[in-house]
Amino acid sequence: MVKRQSIQLSATPAVVLAHLLLVAVATLILVWLLKFQDGVALSSANKSKIFNLHPLLMVFGLILAGGEAIMVYKTIPATREAQKTIHLILHLIALVLGSVGVYAVFKFHNELHIANLYTLHSWLGITTISLFGLQWVLGFFSFVFPKARSYARASFIPWHVFLGSAVFLLAICTAESGLVEKFTFLKLQSGQQEALIVNFIGLLIFLFALSVGLTVVLPSRFQ
């Protein structure tokens, strides 16, 4: 009689890949904004520096910190309560960075008298940051303080996971559309080093999102 052996996959390779991609995305976006653009600043006579805070903080916040927050339950060998606290804090950091990033782009537009919220990217962005904030508030009051009743929390968890995944996906779509928009505004051409960097940032963000998704669905080695 032939015994069937199931292949037990672990989230560990996906976790390692996700963190390698995180470092790659963070490095490339810093190289792009600091070397090829004018750097970053919240207040400057050079308005491009103000705008550059927008992609920097949105990527570091909603995507990288947000992705780390999603992976916490598979990457941190701690108690469930400790994981929940780290999950909450990372999402709060993401929300704060994202909010400052949104403020920066509005400040840039207003100081140059450019219309706000006229592109698909901006519509997606406002939707993303609004849902992100709503998700955090609902999660805080349901699971942290004052906490919903146990049966209510149990019924809300699947929706919390679904909304969190949807907002993260929306953040990825927003980032990709923003990179395409910036690529077009800069009139980058094939073969330019900056064009390659912008394209690779978009590609690596997509791969990071896939690795985060794999981390979520695969079992952790310490569970």
C-alpha positions in Angstrom: 0.0 0.0 0.0 1.5 3.3 -1.1 1.5 6.0 1.6 0.6 9.5 0.5 2.9 12.3 1.7 1.6 15.8 1.8 4.0 18.6 1.0 3.9 21.1 3.9 5.0 24.5 2.6 6.2 27.1 5.0 5.8 30.9 5.0 9.5 31.3 5.8 10.8 31.6 2.2 8.0 34.1 1.4 8.9 36.1 4.5 12.6 36.2 3.4 11.6 37.2 -0.1 9.3 39.9 1.1 12.0 41.5 3.3 14.5 41.3 0.5 12.0 43.1 -1.8 11.2 45.6 0.9 14.9 46.6 1.1 15.1 46.7 -2.7 12.1 49.0 -3.0 13.2 51.3 -0.2 16.7 51.5 -1.7 15.5 52.2 -5.2 13.0 54.9 -4.3 15.6 56.7 -2.2 18.1 56.5 -5.0 15.5 57.8 -7.4 14.3 60.8 -5.3 17.7 61.8 -3.9 19.9 61.2 -6.9 17.7 61.7 -10.0 15.2 64.2 -8.5 15.8 67.1 -6.2 15.6 65.4 -2.8 12.8 65.8 -0.3 11.6 68.6 2.0 8.3 69.6 3.6 9.0 73.3 2.9 11.2 74.6 0.2 11.5 77.2 -2.6 12.1 74.2 -4.8 8.6 72.8 -5.0 9.7 69.5 -6.4 11.2 68.6 -3.1 7.8 69.0 -1.4 6.2 66.7 -4.0 8.9 64.1 -3.6 7.8 63.5 0.0 4.6 62.2 -1.4 5.9 59.0 -3.2 8.5 58.5 -0.4 6.0 58.5 2.5 3.2 56.7 0.6 5.5 53.8 -0.3 7.3 53.6 3.0 4.0 54.0 4.9 1.0 52.3 3.2 3.0 49.7 1.3 6.1 48.8 3.2 5.0 49.4 6.8 1.5 48.3 5.8 2.9 45.1 4.3 5.0 44.4 7.4 1.9 44.9 9.6 0.0 42.3 7.5 2.9 39.8 7.9 3.3 40.3 11.7 1.3 37.2 12.6 3.7 35.0 10.5 7.0 36.8 11.1 7.0 37.6 14.9 7.4 34.6 17.2 5.5 36.1 20.1 2.2 35.8 21.9 -1.0 36.7 20.1 -1.4 39.8 22.1 2.1 41.0 21.4 1.6 40.3 17.6 -1.7 42.2 17.7 0.0 45.2 19.4 2.8 45.3 16.8 0.2 44.9 14.0 -1.6 47.9 15.4 1.5 50.1 15.8 2.8 49.3 12.4 -0.5 50.2 10.8 -0.6 53.4 12.8 2.9 54.3 11.5 1.7 53.5 8.0 -1.4 55.7 8.5 0.7 58.7 9.9 3.3 58.5 7.1 0.5 58.2 4.5 -1.4 61.2 5.9 1.8 63.3 5.8 2.4 62.1 2.2 -1.1 63.2 1.2 -0.6 66.5 2.9 2.6 67.0 1.0 1.1 66.5 -2.4 -1.8 68.9 -1.6 0.7 71.4 -0.4 2.7 71.1 -3.6 -0.4 71.5 -5.7 -1.7 74.5 -3.8 1.6 76.4 -3.8 1.9 76.0 -7.5 -1.9 76.6 -8.0 -2.5 73.2 -9.6 -5.9 71.6 -9.4 -6.3 68.8 -6.9 -8.0 65.4 -7.3 -8.4 65.4 -11.1 -6.7 62.1 -12.0 -7.6 58.4 -11.4 -4.4 58.1 -9.3 -5.6 60.8 -6.9 -9.1 59.3 -6.6 -7.6 55.9 -5.8 -5.2 57.6 -3.3 -7.9 59.4 -1.4 -10.0 56.2 -1.3 -7.0 54.3 0.0 -6.1 56.6 2.8 -9.7 57.0 3.8 -10.4 53.3 4.0 -7.0 52.7 5.7 -8.0 55.2 8.4 -11.4 53.6 8.8 -10.0 50.1 9.0 -7.6 51.2 11.8 -10.3 53.0 13.8 -12.7 50.0 13.5 -9.9 47.6 14.4 -8.8 49.6 17.4 -12.3 49.9 18.9 -13.2 46.3 18.1 -10.1 44.5 19.2 -8.1 46.9 21.5 -10.3 49.4 23.4 -13.0 49.2 24.6 -13.3 45.9 22.6 -16.4 44.4 21.2 -17.9 41.3 22.8 -16.2 38.0 21.9 -18.9 36.8 19.5 -18.9 40.2 17.7 -15.1 40.1 17.4 -15.3 36.6 16.0 -17.9 37.6 13.3 -15.9 40.8 12.5 -12.5 39.2 12.0 -13.2 37.8 8.5 -14.4 41.3 7.4 -11.4 42.9 9.0 -9.0 40.6 7.1 -10.9 41.2 3.9 -11.0 44.9 4.2 -7.3 45.0 5.2 -6.4 42.9 2.1 -8.5 45.1 -0.2 -7.0 48.3 1.1 -3.4 46.9 0.7 -4.3 45.9 -2.9 -5.7 49.3 -3.5 -2.5 50.9 -2.2 -0.5 48.8 -4.6 -2.8 49.9 -7.5 -2.5 53.5 -6.4 1.3 53.3 -6.3 1.5 51.7 -9.7 -0.7 54.3 -11.3 1.2 57.1 -9.6 4.5 55.8 -11.0 3.0 55.7 -14.5 1.7 59.2 -14.0 5.1 60.5 -12.8 6.9 58.6 -15.6 4.7 60.4 -18.1 5.1 63.9 -16.5 8.9 63.5 -16.5 8.8 62.5 -20.1 11.2 59.7 -19.5 12.6 57.8 -22.5 13.6 54.2 -23.2 17.2 53.5 -22.1 17.4 56.3 -19.5 18.7 55.2 -16.2 15.9 57.0 -14.3 13.3 55.3 -16.5 14.7 51.9 -15.6 14.7 52.8 -11.9 11.0 53.9 -11.9 10.0 50.8 -13.8 11.9 48.5 -11.4 10.3 50.3 -8.4 6.9 49.4 -9.9 7.8 45.9 -10.6 9.3 45.3 -7.2 6.3 46.8 -5.4 4.1 44.3 -7.3 6.4 41.4 -6.3 6.4 42.6 -2.7 2.6 42.5 -2.7 2.7 38.9 -4.0 5.2 37.9 -1.4 3.1 39.4 1.4 0.1 37.5 0.1 2.1 34.3 0.1 3.2 34.9 3.6 -0.4 35.3 4.7 -1.7 32.1 3.1 1.2 29.8 4.0 1.7 28.4 7.6 4.3 29.8 9.8 7.1 27.5 11.1 6.4 28.6 14.7 2.7 28.3 14.8 
